[in-house]
Amino acid sequence: MLRRGAAVSSTAQARTLVTELIAAGVTDIVIAPGSRNGPISLAALATPGLTTTVRIDERSAGFTALGLAKVTKRKTAVVVTSGTAGAHLLPALIEAAQSGVELIAITADRPKDLVNTGANQTIEQLELFLAATKNVVDLDSSWPADMWRNEIQLALQQPGVIHLNPRFNEPLLPTDQWQGPEVSTAPNPVKPEKFVATDLLAGKRGLVICSGDEINHAGEIAQKLNWPLIAEPTGTLHPNLISSGALVAARFTDQVEIVVTVGRTGLARGINSLINTKPRIAVKVPTALTNVTALAQSNGELELDSLSAIGHEWLNDWQDQASELRTKIDELVSSSSLGGLDVAATLLANLKSQNLLHAAASLSLRDLDYLMKPNSIGLITANRGVNGIDGIVASAIGAATAWQRTGGGQAYCLLGDVALLHDLASLTIPSTESMPNLRLVVVDNNGGGVFSTIEQRGVTGFERVFGTPHQVDLANLLGGFGIAVTVISNKAQLASIVTDSPGLSAVVISGVDRDTEADLRKQIVNLTR
């Protein structure tokens, strides 16, 4: 029986794994420190062309990888040690799966004969991520490197989230010097066939709805058909884009005959209702979404050549209604007390093509949605797969890092106080690591403001189980991390939000009242009636 000797070199196995990552087009790998994943960590450091990022805890590592992948649009790897370390990756992997981001989770493991023996840091790891992927590959410690290569190549050809579980024997240190891998160019992925829906769409008064990262193809569809386009805030600019589109749509519900959705959609409840009550063609559907209700659906793009436009009146009506509604919304916001909508408006009005904005998928993203109009922001990102508030800081740091690596400018992260507190650990970054220029813009309403906008508002016990006031001085808290903080307490100070700042900086908008903000948002929604 082959025991845990050095019959098979962990060094050779790890180098094989890294080589295949490069061959599959991976350019970023995020590492959380650990001994069992040491062979991979050391191989990654020795690999030219592979950018290595290190984070202290695994949860932050997972969301940092997610942010990197959102901007690079490449498969991105995150590596952790054995035991409970891998469990901390699950939230980021679920988010990646639901939003169509390709993450590769690599959970180093111990040999199989140590599982269920009481050995330290040894658990059953193969089912950790089944909520995110069924593409799981167990790489046995007794296999030679060539067997690892074959299994890894097959796994990396698949779309979506991938889980590699490499088992390593000791010793875990390199046995010789390595100059990095020699790999061939990654093969181009096979694109799904384009979906033909000409007969279903001909002559219809329709609507295109898209996730922000699919605005290019969605815009092509809208322009070809002469239809209005509603994009989530992560989509910024197109001639057919309807300002405050989710609100305007409420005025056209009875007139829309068919909907084309592109990507992962449905931030606003009204949009979800529209999608669910109208005939729908769904294209570029993330592979993890297997239960989409539609007349027809495809992972590929819509075939455009055979589509023909309807008259201009339909699109003109939407644009006229949007203009009227936006005037009323802007008047309401400008006459209200300081709040999150003012902050969102300031960012939308002042950020430019060199800027990136990452928004928390809670009130922050919804405020942008209320106020959305064509703008010149370079890129807006958000964790829209599951709409959770976890990992916002780490995701923003990852996105900003990738953005600035290719010449982008100052990045911003719009989030609430609870989202910040939820991800404080991600502010603890090793001093050996570089830091992007990222400005945290924190709307502090002392609790969970989003719950004041839903049906539980005002029930007995609301503040305790929904509002959760924390009374934390966020400026002092952030200052403890060495972050320069500006505190804003009135509208005259809003202009100080947008400024270039080296490294991590923060703006805290203080004194925001949850109930007042909820009432304002309700007034905005009522304008659509």
N, C-alpha and C positions, 0 to 999 in steps of 0.2 A: 504494500500500500504506500502511495506517495504521500509523505508527511510534509510538514511545513519547512522543509529545507530549501535550498536554493536551486533545486533542479530546474525550475522555470524562473527566469529573472523578472522580478517586478519592474526593474528599470526598462528592460526591453518591451514589456507589455505596455507600460505607461507611454513610452516613446511612440509605440505603434498607435496608441489611442490618439495622442496629440497629432501625429502625422495625418491620421484619417480626418480629424477635425479640420485641419488646414485644407485637405483635399476637398472637403465638403463646403468650403467657402467661409468657414469660421474665421473671424479676425479679432474677436474679443473673447476673453475668458475671465470670469470673475471667481476668485478663490477665497474661501474662508479657511483659516489656518487649522491644521490637524496633522497628525502623524500618518494615519493610514492613507490619506490622499497625498502624502509627501512626494511619492514618485511622479505623480501627475504635475504637482506644483513646480517641482524642479525641472521637469521636462518642458513645461510651458515657459518658464523663465529663460530657458536656453534656446527658445525657438524664435528666430527672426520673423518678423511679419505678424506675430501674434501679440496683441496688446493685452497685458495682464493687469488686472485690477484686484486689489486685496481689500476685504472688509472683515471687521472683527467678528460679526455674528452672521449666521447663515440667512436669517430672514432678510436682513439688509442686503446681503449678497444677491439673493434671488431677485429682489426688486430693482437693484442696481442693474443687473443683467437685463431685466425687462425694459428699463429705460433706455439702455444702450441699443437694444434690438429695435425699439420703436423708431429710433432715428436712423440707424444704419440699414434697416430692412434686411438684415442678415441673420442667419442662425447664430445664436450666441450661447456660450456654454457657461455653466456655473458648477463649481466643484466643491464638494464638502467631504468631511471624514465620515466614519462609520458611527452607528448608534442613532441617537435621537437627532443628530445634526440634520439629517435629511428631512425630518418632519417639518422643520422650519421653512423649507422651500415650498410647501404645498400651496399657501395663498398666492404666491407669485406665479406658480405653474398653472393654477386654475384660471387666474386672470389672463395669462398668456394663451391658454387653450381657447377661452371664450372670445378673445379678441383677435385670434389668428396670428399671434406672434410666435415665432419659432425659437423656443428655448430648449436647450439640451441640459438636463439635470444629470450630473455625474456624481453618484454617491459611492465613494470608496467603501469597500467592505472587507471583512475577514474571510478566511477560507470556510467553506461550507461545513467542515467537520467541527467548527467552533460554535455554530449556531445552536441555540437551545441547550448549551452546556453550562451557562452561567458565566461565560467569558466576558470580560469587560467590553463595553461599547459594542456589543454584538446583539442585533435584533433581526427579525425577519424584515428585510427592506424592500422586497420585490413588489409589495402591494401598497407602498406608501402613497403613490401618486395616481391611483386608478381613477380618481375623480377628474384627473387632467389628461391622462393618456393610457392607452392599452399597449403602446409601443414600448415594451420593457425588454431589455436585453441583459441577461445575467452572464457576465464574463468570468468563467471559472479560473481560479488561481492555478490550476494544473494544466491549463491549455497553453500551448506555445503561442508566440506572438502572431504567427500566421493565422491561426484559428480566430484570435481576437480580431485581426484585420477583416476577415471575411464577415464576421457577425456585425462589426461596427459599420462596415460599408453598406450592408443591407439595411440596417436601422436608419442610417443617415439619409437614405434615399427617400424616406417617407416625410410627408409634410407634418406640421404641427409640433406639439411637445414630444420630446423623446427622453426616455429614462435609461441611462446606461449604469449598470451596477458592477464595476470592476472589483474583483476580489484579489487581494495582494498577499503573497507570502512575505515574510521577513527574509532577508534584510530589505529595508525600504530606502536605502541610500544608493546613489548612482554607483555603478561599478566601473565606469570609465568616463572620459570626456565626450561630449556630443556637440556637434556643430549645427544641430537642427535638421529637420527632415528635408528630403528631396521629394517633392510631390508634383504631380501633373496638375494642370488647370482643372478646377472643378467642372463637371459636366453641367450644362444648362438644364435646369429642372424641366420636366415635361409639363407644359401648360394644359389645363383642361380645355376641351373644345369649346368654342363659342356657342352660346345658346341662341337659337332662332325663335323669335316670338312675333314675327311680322304681323300675322293675321290677328293675333290677340290684341295688338296695340293700335292697329290702323284706325285712324279717324277718331280716336277716343280723346276725351278731355281727362288727361292723366296727370300724375304727380310723381316726380322722382324724389326719393328720400334716401339719404346715404349717411354712412359713418364718415367722419371727417377725412380719414386717410384714404377714402375711396372717391374723393370729390373729382378727381381727374376723369375717371371713366363715367361717373354719374353725370358730370358736366357735359360730356360728349353725348350721352343719351338725351339729356334735357335739351341741348342745342339742336340735335337732329330732329326731335319731335316738336320743338317749340313749346315745351312744357316748363312749368315752374320747378325749381329745385330747392329742396329743404335739406340743408346739411347740419349736422351737429357742430358745435363750436370748434371742433378740431378741423373743420374745413373752412377756408378763409376767403376765397375769391373765385367768383365765376359770374359772367353776365346774367345768367338765369337764376342766381341765388336770391332767395327772398329774405329780406331783413326780418328778424324776429319770426322766422318761418313757422315754428311750432304754434305760435299764437295766431298768426294770420290764417293758418289752416283751419282753425275752428270756424271761420266764416265761410268756408267752402266745402264743408263736410258733405252736404247733400249733392253737390255738383260734381265731385270727383267720381269718375267712372272706373278707374283702374289705377293701381299704384305699382311702380317699379322700385324695389328696394335694392340697394347696393351695399354689401358688407353687413356689419353688425349695426342694427338701428334700434331706435325706440327709447331715447332718453326721457322724453316728455310723455306723460300719461295720455294726453290727447293724441299724440302721434301713434302710440301703441293702439289706442282705440280705433283710429282711422285704418291702420294697417290690418287690424283684425276683422274689420267689417267690410272691407272692399276687396274685390278681386285683386290678386297680387302676383307679380312675377318677381322672384328673388334671385339675384345673381351675385357672384363673388361671395357666396355664403361661407363663413369660416367652417373648416372641416369638423370642428367640435359640435357644431349646431346641427344635430341630426333630426330634430323634430320641428322643423319650420313648416308652418301652415301656409301653403301657397298653391295657386293654380299650377305653377311649375317652378322649379328651383335648379340652380346650377352653381358649382364652385367656380365656374369660368365666367368670362365676360359675356355681355349681350352682343350679338352680331348687329352691326350698325348699318351696313351698306344698303340693306333693303328697306330700312325705315324711312317714312316720309312725314313731313311736318304738317301740323294743322295750322289754322290761321293765327294771327298775332293776338286776337282779342282775349283769348284765355290767359295767356301770360301777362298781357297788359292789365287785366283786371286784378290779378294777384299783386302786381307791382304797385298799382294805385292804392289798393287796400293796405299794403305794407307801409307805404309812405304816410298815409293818414294815421295809422296805428302808431308808428314810430314817433310821430310828433307828439301824440298824447302821452306815450310812455316816457319820453324824454322830459316832458313837462312835469309829470308826476315825480320822477326820480330827482329832478333838480330842486323841487320844492320840499322834499322830504328831509328828515334828519340824516346825519352821517350813517352810512351802512354799506353792506357788501355790494349792492348794486352800483353805488358811486365808485367803488374801487374797480369793479369790472368795467364800467364805462371809461374810467381813466386809462386803464390798460388798453382797451380796444381803440381808443382815440389816439394814443401816443406811441405805442410800440410800432416798430418798423420792420422792414424786410430782413434786417440782420438779427432780429430778436427771436427768441424761443420763449413760449409760455406753456408751462405745464400746470394743469388745473385739477384740483381735487374733484373726484366724481361725486360730489354732494351738492351743497348749495353753491359752491364756487362755479361748477360747470353749469348749473341751472341758471345762475345769474348771467353768465355769458350767453346762454341760450336765449334768455329773454331779450337781451340787448344786441344779439348778433346781427351784423350787417357786413357787406363786403369790406374788407380791410386789408392792410398791407403787412400784417404780421407774418414773419418768415415761416413759423411753424407753431401750431398749437397741438399739444399732446395731452392725453388723459388716460387713466386706467378704466376704460369703458366696458371691458368684458363683463365684469360682475358688479361694477359700480361700488366697490368697497372703498373705504377710506384708509385702509392699511397700506403701508409702504409708499405713501405719497412723497415723502422727502427723499427716500432712496431712489425712487423712479425718476424724480426730477433731477437729482444729481447725475444719474446715468444718462438721461436724455441730454442734459446740458453738456456733459463731457463729450459725448459723440458729436453734438452740434458744433462745439467750439474747436474740436479737432480738425474739422474740415473748413474752418474759416468763419464760422458763425460768431455773432457777438453776444452781448449780455443776455443772460437767461433769467427768467422769472418763474416763480412757483406761487400760484394763488391757492390758498387753503385756509381752512378755519382752525380755531384753537384746538378742537378735539382731534382733528387730523394731525396737527403738529405733535400734540402730546402722545398720540398713538404711535408715532414713529420717531421719538426722540433718540432712540439708540442709533439711528442712521446718521446722526450728527457726530457720532464718535468715530472718526476716521483715522487710521494710522498716520502718523506724521511722515511716514515714508511715501505716502500716496499724494498725487497731485489733486488739486481741488479746482473745479470749474468756477467761473464767475456767475454765481447764482444768487438772486435776491429773493428771499422768502417774503411773501406778502400775506400777512396773517390777519384775517378778520376775526377779532376777538369778541364774541358775544357770550362768553362765559358759559359754554355748554353746547349741547347738540341742537343747533338752530334749525336743522332740517325737520325735526320732529314738531316744531311749532307750525309747520305748513301742512300737516297731515291730520287724519281724523281723530287721533288720540289727544290732540291739543285740548287742554282744560280738564281732562279727566282727573279724578281723585288720585293723588300720588304721582301726577305727571312729572313734577320737578325731580322727584327722586329716581324714577326708573327711565325717564326719557330725557328730561332737561339736563340732568347731571351737572349742576354748577360746580366748578372746581376752585374758584377764587385764586388761581395761580397768577402771579405776576410774570407774564410771558417775557417782558423785556429783561428782567433780571435773570430769568431762567436761561434765555438765549445768550445773555452776556456771560453766563458761567461756562459756555462752550467757546468763549473767545470771539463771539460774533458781534459785530457792530450793529446796533439797533437804533432805528428811528421810530419814535412813537407819534402817531397822528391822532388828534382828538377833535379836529374840525375840518370842514370841507376846504378851507383856504390852504390847508397843508397837503392836499392830495397830490399836487404837482411833484412833491418830493419823492413819490413812489418810483418814478421812472428816472433812473440815473445809472450810469455805469459804475460798478463797484467791484474791486478785486476780491476774489475768493468768495466765501459765504458772507452775506449781509442779510439784514432783515428789516422789514417795516411792520410794526404792529398797529393796527387800527383799533383803538381802544374805545370803550364805552358804548359799543353797539348793543342795542336792545333787541332781543329775539322777537318779542311780541310786536313791536313797532315794525320790524322788518317783515314779519309774516303778514301783517295787515297790508303793507305796501304791495307785496307780491299778489295778494288777493285782489287788490284794486286793479293791478295790471291785468290779471286774468279776466276780470269783469269787463275790461274794455273790449274784449272780443265778442261780447254778447250784443 
